[in-house]
Amino acid sequence: MVSGVSNLPQLIMGPMVRRADAGRVCFQFVTTTPCQYRIEFTGVETFSNFESIQLGQNIFLNFINVMPASGEFAVDSLIYYTLHDKENCLDLSAYCYERAESPAFVIPNRLDRILHGSCRNPHHPAKDSLVAADNWQNDQRQSLNAGADLLLLSGDQIYADDVAGPMLLAIEKVISLFGVFEEAELDLDLPTGFEQQLYQRHLNLPKVPWQKRSKFGVGYWLKKDEPHFSSLKAENHLIHFQEFIALYLLNFSAVTWQLIEFDAIECPALPPKYANLFKLEKEALVGFAQGLRSVERLFANVSTLMMFDDHDVTDDWNLTAGWEQAIYQHPASKRIVNNGLISYWLMQGIGNDAGDKTFELLPAFKRSFSTNLWDFKRFDKHILDFNHWHYELNTIPKVVVLDTRTHRWRNEQNFNEPSGLLDWERLTELEESLLSHDKVIIVSPAPVFGVKSIEAIQAIFNFCGQPLLVDVENWMAHEGSAKKLLDIFRREDTPKETLILSGDVHYSFCFSVQKRFGKHKNRIWQLTASGIKNEFPRKLINVLDKLDSILYAPKSPLNFFTKRWQMEVDKHKTKGEGQKYLVSDAAISLIELDSGLLKRYELIHADNRITEFDLEEQ
């Protein structure tokens, strides 16, 4: 791979503080030229390993693992750092909080405060809650407090299946600007040029011919082909590997937006419906781009760990065995899904384990590039066989992050029934991870204990053979995985306090769960925060909130027949005026702990408002 020569700025994304342990800290950043950066910690002697992955003529993804020269790094206290090239100390003033001379982060051991969220859609009209999180973190540093120990992003960091029209044109510019290496064209009848493909890509994505559909379904008799990609907003679905890489840069890099001169992108000739949509999406994206400097500052000052959910690859990813069968048996569909997974590995996954296991994929990946094109046919086996997307943190309390996408418990009797989010093997491993710990935090992209009224609606759609239409991927949708998980929580040697951090659903809530009929007193907190830049329709969520309160009230007959008899689930309202159980407003959550026990659960909204849940209410 030979790099190009340009006048581009060298540093275009990062530094991001990723995995931070007492023995090693991982930093991630993107440059436009090969570099030999080093990171120095103030007052601490270190050495480092450097790994650079070239993704284009002028695009290099870099990782620096910094280790202490002796002993271990100090934990639970701020560590200030500087970034250097061969000769100079780089200017990181844009990443510094007020009155600080360099960015700083904490290596977490005892977790006191955690920022957690999911679902960050750049063109959603809501503001970006990561900007509000950065404002909060800055305020904490001014009061001589380290702020959050950890930032956990539990899914949908990008929306590969729901791409705005202006974003698709921006992606084209990024690919050209940085010379992102491309893969061979897929066997799809796409119009030439991104402008011609605007809001039309879904028409040319693979479909199941109506003749091959089940005769028991309505689609067969209507002679309607079924799209492989079930997203309802797939008009600009990402296809090629280079598009995924460009989208990640646009999601995390402020300077990328400046370099492509996004304001100058004009709306091409489109039907009025799409022309108006293009205008609205562009307005939202302008606001999103303006907040990215703050987001990058946040990432430079707090250890940030991530996990995929479906939109990081495509909507309904592996939701049913039938979906998997249709996708993975078609070369173009399989290529699109694998492109999403490969890009996740590069831009999110490696930083989660500082390359411990994820670097094992690097040699095969680099061999996939030849004659100026990517050819991932051989690498696909490596990426699909990779079995370590999940990870743990040996903090107090312990953090267990679940991969609920690639270890599905498939329904072998009916391929159109929803798969369990974890198979028996992974659930058994989870059970072993929880034993001998008094307090544990589990990160599950989808809530374990969900809203009954919404899950009932999903069950109705599933009964009618339409699980993909309403994303029937809650834990209770699969009897086997649900029973095994609840059995784990009912054991007498499982933690006394378990926090489950979830997202996915585009609204936030707080439930507490206690085991019935047992000597072992334990409590499970279901803390759901979604989305960072996304919202459930507010009027509809208010209706569902009231509906759930009425239909599933403690003395309601419906609640009696749907009780999980050995688990008591209590819902907690928000404090202050307009109390409610379900909150749709865009937000990121703040979890405060006291000796590992939940002390406070708040939502930091995109407009800097704070919503607190009443943890005492029954």
Disulfide bonds with the S-S distance in Angstrom:
none
